[in-house]
Amino acid sequence: MLLFYFKNQLNCYSVKLIVMKKVLLLIIVLGGFISLTSFAQSHGADTAYPTKVLGRWDIVIQKDGKELPSWLEVRHSGRETMVGRFVYEFGSARPVAHVKYANGKFSFSIPPQYEPGLRYQDFEFNLNGDDQLIGTMVYTDGKTYNWTAVRAPKLKRTTPPIWGPAIKLINGNDITGWHTNGPNQWVVENGILRSPRSGSNIITDQKFNDFKLHIEFRYPKGSNSGVYLRGRYEVQIEDNKGKEPLSTYLGGLYGFLPPSEMVAKDAGEWQSYDITLIGRMVTIVCNGITVISNQEVPGITGGALDSKEGEPGPIYLQGDHGPIEFRNIIITPAK
């Protein structure tokens, strides 16, 4: 009888021990889950963010009485994180390491690129419907500015273009058909459009949608310029012979698309671009060699005149980075 009692007690203790082990294991698992959740939250993990924020956005920043064009792309990365790219009114596209979402608002910070000072730029915004963002930017000077954004148009073309007649954009005598964004330093001599020193940019009066553009250019050693398509997308011009091909060098769509190879000639030699822009798709032939073939233009580049990507725009030539010459500027618009 006594043996039976001890066996009974032993079985009870065994059952209790098993139950206690299971409870302990459950506590450990729950504790680990809570710890991981707290860690994720403390490190800015995004939970259940509205996916309509994903995509590309054309921004207008209200700053000191001016409307500054900018651009933002937000992408999903991994399980819960959002990342992106941002273009300010000047400079190149820069990565956004983390677009955070908390309490119904999105936010990100980026270090200065060409902005004055060392302070990061801080952005906070929220969705307004499906196709608009409303937000603020704290600039490197610590001041806060308001901005809005609309979803960037896809600019898909469903039929091939029918090309119209070619148009010479320089009459050979003066800058008729062009205007500058400040005091004019541009002259036309012997059919060559020249900017002898850094100064204003020059812009066609006429605006274009899809087109083919032929343009020849010549720069002195160390100089820099650019050709802006629709006034928004810069094809870089710079003295880069012998360098690795980068998106910010000759042949690149500035900050976005690098050329496949560096085909720059010596400074002082005439060079050429043949550029085709259809919707967002661009092909760039530099000095007779295709360096970008039918690639998508993600968005506006720094220095764009505006962020109205759905509208036609002018050809504009950069004149604020050093001496530059152009000739034989011929555009063939699509009908």
C-alpha positions as CSV (number, residue, x, y, z in Angstrom):
1,M,0.0,0.0,0.0
2,L,2.8,2.4,0.9
3,L,4.6,1.5,-2.3
4,F,1.5,2.3,-4.3
5,Y,1.2,5.7,-2.5
6,F,4.8,6.6,-3.4
7,K,4.3,5.6,-7.0
8,N,1.2,7.7,-7.2
9,Q,3.0,10.7,-5.8
10,L,5.9,10.2,-8.2
11,N,3.5,10.2,-11.1
12,C,1.8,13.4,-9.9
13,Y,5.2,15.1,-9.6
14,S,6.2,13.9,-13.1
15,V,3.0,15.3,-14.5
16,K,3.5,18.6,-12.7
17,L,7.1,18.7,-13.9
18,I,6.1,18.2,-17.5
19,V,3.4,20.9,-17.1
20,M,5.9,23.3,-15.5
21,K,8.4,22.7,-18.3
22,K,5.7,23.4,-21.0
23,V,4.7,26.6,-19.2
24,L,8.3,27.7,-18.9
25,L,8.9,27.0,-22.6
26,L,5.8,29.0,-23.4
27,I,7.0,31.9,-21.3
28,I,10.4,31.8,-23.0
29,V,8.8,31.8,-26.5
30,L,6.4,34.6,-25.6
31,G,9.2,36.5,-24.0
32,G,11.4,36.1,-27.1
33,F,8.5,37.2,-29.4
34,I,7.9,40.3,-27.3
35,S,11.6,41.1,-27.2
36,L,11.9,40.7,-31.0
37,T,8.8,42.8,-31.5
38,S,10.2,45.5,-29.2
39,F,13.5,45.3,-31.0
40,A,11.9,45.7,-34.4
41,Q,9.8,48.6,-33.2
42,S,12.8,50.3,-31.6
43,H,14.7,49.9,-34.9
44,G,11.9,51.4,-37.0
45,A,10.4,48.3,-38.6
46,D,7.3,49.2,-40.6
47,T,4.0,47.5,-39.7
48,A,1.0,47.5,-42.0
49,Y,1.8,50.7,-43.9
50,P,-0.5,51.8,-46.7
51,T,0.9,50.3,-49.8
52,K,-0.4,53.1,-52.0
53,V,2.6,55.1,-50.9
54,L,4.8,52.9,-53.0
55,G,5.8,54.3,-56.4
56,R,7.2,57.5,-57.8
57,W,6.1,61.0,-56.9
58,D,6.6,64.4,-58.5
59,I,7.1,67.0,-55.7
60,V,6.8,70.8,-55.5
61,I,8.4,72.3,-52.4
62,Q,7.3,75.8,-51.3
63,K,10.5,77.6,-50.3
64,D,11.2,81.3,-49.9
65,G,8.5,82.2,-52.4
66,K,9.6,79.8,-55.0
67,E,8.3,76.4,-56.2
68,L,11.2,73.9,-56.2
69,P,10.8,70.7,-58.3
70,S,11.8,67.5,-56.5
71,W,11.1,63.8,-56.8
72,L,10.7,60.8,-54.6
73,E,10.5,57.0,-55.1
74,V,9.3,54.7,-52.4
75,R,9.9,50.9,-52.8
76,H,9.2,47.8,-50.7
77,S,12.3,46.0,-49.5
78,G,12.3,42.6,-47.7
79,R,9.5,41.8,-45.4
80,E,8.4,45.1,-43.9
81,T,10.9,47.8,-44.8
82,M,10.5,50.7,-47.2
83,V,13.4,52.3,-49.0
84,G,13.7,54.8,-51.8
85,R,15.4,57.5,-53.8
86,F,15.1,61.3,-53.6
87,V,16.1,64.2,-56.0
88,Y,16.2,67.7,-54.6
89,E,16.1,70.8,-56.8
90,F,19.8,70.4,-57.5
91,G,22.3,67.6,-57.2
92,S,21.8,63.9,-58.2
93,A,19.4,61.2,-57.1
94,R,20.4,59.9,-53.7
95,P,19.4,56.8,-51.8
96,V,16.9,56.8,-48.9
97,A,17.9,54.0,-46.6
98,H,14.6,53.8,-44.7
99,V,11.2,55.3,-45.2
100,K,9.6,54.9,-41.8
101,Y,5.9,54.6,-41.0
102,A,4.4,55.4,-37.5
103,N,1.2,56.9,-36.2
104,G,-0.2,57.4,-39.7
105,K,2.8,59.3,-41.0
106,F,5.8,58.5,-43.2
107,S,9.2,60.0,-42.6
108,F,12.8,59.8,-43.8
109,S,16.1,61.7,-43.4
110,I,19.0,62.2,-45.8
111,P,22.4,63.7,-45.3
112,P,23.3,66.9,-47.2
113,Q,24.7,66.5,-50.7
114,Y,25.3,70.0,-52.1
115,E,23.1,71.8,-49.6
116,P,24.9,74.2,-47.2
117,G,25.6,73.0,-43.7
118,L,25.9,69.6,-42.1
119,R,22.3,69.1,-40.9
120,Y,20.3,66.3,-42.3
121,Q,17.1,67.1,-44.3
122,D,14.1,65.6,-42.5
123,F,10.9,64.8,-44.4
124,E,7.5,63.9,-42.9
125,F,4.4,63.3,-45.0
126,N,1.1,61.5,-45.3
127,L,-1.2,60.2,-48.0
128,N,-4.0,62.4,-49.1
129,G,-6.2,60.0,-51.1
130,D,-4.5,57.6,-53.5
131,D,-2.5,60.0,-55.6
132,Q,-1.3,62.8,-53.5
133,L,1.2,63.4,-50.7
134,I,1.3,66.3,-48.3
135,G,4.3,66.9,-46.2
136,T,7.0,69.1,-44.7
137,M,10.8,69.3,-45.1
138,V,13.2,70.6,-42.5
139,Y,16.1,71.9,-44.5
140,T,19.7,72.0,-43.6
141,D,19.2,75.5,-42.2
142,G,16.7,74.1,-39.7
143,K,13.7,75.9,-41.3
144,T,10.5,74.0,-42.2
145,Y,8.9,74.2,-45.6
146,N,5.7,72.7,-47.0
147,W,5.5,70.4,-50.0
148,T,3.0,68.5,-52.0
149,A,3.4,65.6,-54.5
150,V,1.4,63.9,-57.2
151,R,1.9,60.4,-58.5
152,A,4.3,60.5,-61.4
153,P,2.7,59.6,-64.8
154,K,3.8,56.4,-66.4
155,L,4.1,58.0,-69.9
156,K,3.6,54.7,-71.6
157,R,3.3,54.9,-75.4
158,T,1.0,52.4,-77.1
159,T,2.0,53.1,-80.7
160,P,5.3,53.9,-82.4
161,P,5.9,57.7,-83.1
162,I,5.3,59.2,-86.5
163,W,8.1,61.8,-86.9
164,G,7.4,65.2,-88.2
165,P,9.8,67.5,-90.1
166,A,13.2,68.3,-88.5
167,I,13.6,71.8,-86.9
168,K,16.9,73.7,-86.7
169,L,16.9,75.3,-83.3
170,I,19.7,77.8,-84.0
171,N,19.2,80.2,-86.9
172,G,23.0,80.8,-87.2
173,N,22.8,84.5,-86.3
174,D,21.3,85.1,-82.9
175,I,19.4,83.5,-80.1
176,T,16.0,84.1,-81.5
177,G,13.7,81.3,-80.3
178,W,15.6,81.0,-77.0
179,H,15.5,82.8,-73.7
180,T,17.8,82.7,-70.6
181,N,16.9,82.3,-66.9
182,G,19.0,85.3,-66.0
183,P,21.3,87.9,-67.5
184,N,22.4,86.6,-71.0
185,Q,26.0,85.7,-71.7
186,W,25.2,83.5,-74.8
187,V,26.1,84.6,-78.3
188,V,25.9,83.1,-81.8
189,E,29.0,83.4,-83.9
190,N,29.4,81.6,-87.3
191,G,26.5,79.3,-86.5
192,I,27.9,78.4,-83.1
193,L,26.0,79.0,-79.9
194,R,28.6,80.0,-77.3
195,S,28.6,80.6,-73.6
196,P,32.1,82.1,-73.0
197,R,31.8,81.9,-69.2
198,S,29.6,80.6,-66.5
199,G,26.3,82.4,-66.4
200,S,22.7,81.7,-67.2
201,N,21.1,78.6,-68.8
202,I,19.4,78.9,-72.1
203,I,16.0,77.5,-72.9
204,T,14.0,77.1,-76.1
205,D,10.7,79.0,-76.3
206,Q,9.1,76.0,-78.0
207,K,8.1,72.9,-75.9
208,F,8.3,69.3,-77.1
209,N,6.9,66.0,-76.1
210,D,8.5,63.0,-77.9
211,F,11.5,63.7,-80.2
212,K,14.8,62.9,-81.7
213,L,17.5,65.4,-81.0
214,H,20.9,65.9,-82.7
215,I,23.3,68.3,-81.0
216,E,27.1,68.9,-81.3
217,F,29.1,70.4,-78.4
218,R,32.6,71.4,-77.5
219,Y,34.1,72.3,-74.1
220,P,37.5,73.4,-72.9
221,K,39.5,71.3,-70.5
222,G,37.7,70.7,-67.2
223,S,34.4,72.3,-68.2
224,N,30.9,71.0,-67.6
225,S,27.4,71.4,-69.1
226,G,24.2,69.4,-69.8
227,V,21.3,69.0,-72.2
228,Y,17.9,68.9,-70.5
229,L,15.2,66.9,-72.3
230,R,11.8,68.5,-71.8
231,G,13.6,70.7,-69.4
232,R,13.6,67.9,-66.8
233,Y,16.1,65.2,-67.6
234,E,19.7,66.1,-67.9
235,V,22.1,64.3,-70.2
236,Q,25.5,65.1,-68.8
237,I,28.3,66.9,-70.7
238,E,31.7,66.9,-68.9
239,D,35.4,66.6,-69.6
240,N,35.6,62.9,-68.6
241,K,37.9,61.2,-71.1
242,G,39.6,58.2,-69.6
243,K,37.3,57.9,-66.6
244,E,35.0,55.0,-65.7
245,P,31.4,55.4,-67.0
246,L,29.1,56.8,-64.3
247,S,25.7,58.3,-64.5
248,T,27.1,61.7,-63.5
249,Y,29.7,61.6,-66.3
250,L,29.5,62.3,-70.1
251,G,26.9,60.0,-71.7
252,G,24.9,59.5,-68.5
253,L,21.4,60.5,-67.6
254,Y,22.4,62.5,-64.6
255,G,22.3,60.5,-61.4
256,F,20.1,57.7,-62.9
257,L,21.5,55.9,-66.0
258,P,25.2,55.4,-66.6
259,P,26.6,55.0,-70.1
260,S,27.7,51.5,-71.1
261,E,31.2,52.9,-71.9
262,M,33.1,56.1,-71.8
263,V,33.4,57.5,-75.3
264,A,34.5,61.1,-74.5
265,K,37.0,62.8,-76.9
266,D,39.7,65.2,-75.9
267,A,38.6,68.6,-74.6
268,G,38.5,71.1,-77.5
269,E,37.2,68.5,-80.0
270,W,33.6,68.6,-81.3
271,Q,31.5,65.8,-80.0
272,S,27.8,64.8,-80.6
273,Y,24.7,63.4,-79.1
274,D,21.8,61.7,-80.9
275,I,19.1,61.3,-78.3
276,T,15.6,59.8,-78.7
277,L,13.0,60.3,-76.0
278,I,9.7,58.5,-76.3
279,G,7.6,58.7,-73.2
280,R,10.0,57.7,-70.4
281,M,12.2,55.6,-72.7
282,V,15.5,57.2,-73.7
283,T,18.3,56.2,-76.1
284,I,21.5,58.1,-76.1
285,V,24.1,57.8,-78.9
286,C,27.4,59.6,-78.0
287,N,30.0,60.2,-80.7
288,G,28.3,57.6,-82.9
289,I,28.2,54.9,-80.1
290,T,25.0,53.8,-78.4
291,V,25.7,54.2,-74.7
292,I,22.1,54.0,-73.3
293,S,19.6,51.9,-75.3
294,N,15.9,52.3,-74.7
295,Q,16.1,52.7,-70.9
296,E,13.5,54.1,-68.6
297,V,14.0,57.5,-67.2
298,P,12.9,57.1,-63.5
299,G,12.2,60.8,-62.8
300,I,13.4,64.4,-63.0
301,T,17.1,65.2,-62.4
302,G,18.5,67.9,-60.3
303,G,18.2,71.3,-62.0
304,A,14.9,70.5,-63.7
305,L,12.7,73.5,-64.6
306,D,9.7,71.8,-63.0
307,S,8.3,68.4,-62.0
308,K,5.3,68.4,-64.4
309,E,6.3,65.2,-66.1
310,G,3.1,64.7,-67.9
311,E,3.5,68.0,-69.9
312,P,5.7,68.8,-72.9
313,G,8.9,70.8,-72.1
314,P,11.7,72.7,-73.7
315,I,15.3,71.9,-74.5
316,Y,17.5,73.7,-72.1
317,L,21.3,73.9,-72.2
318,Q,23.3,74.4,-69.0
319,G,25.5,77.5,-69.0
320,D,26.3,77.8,-65.3
321,H,29.1,75.3,-65.0
322,G,31.8,76.7,-67.3
323,P,32.4,77.7,-71.0
324,I,30.6,75.6,-73.6
325,E,29.8,75.7,-77.3
326,F,27.0,74.1,-79.4
327,R,26.2,73.8,-83.1
328,N,23.9,71.9,-85.4
329,I,21.1,71.6,-82.9
330,I,18.3,69.8,-84.8
331,I,15.1,68.4,-83.3
332,T,12.6,66.1,-84.9
333,P,9.4,66.1,-82.9
334,A,6.8,63.3,-83.1
335,K,3.5,64.4,-84.7
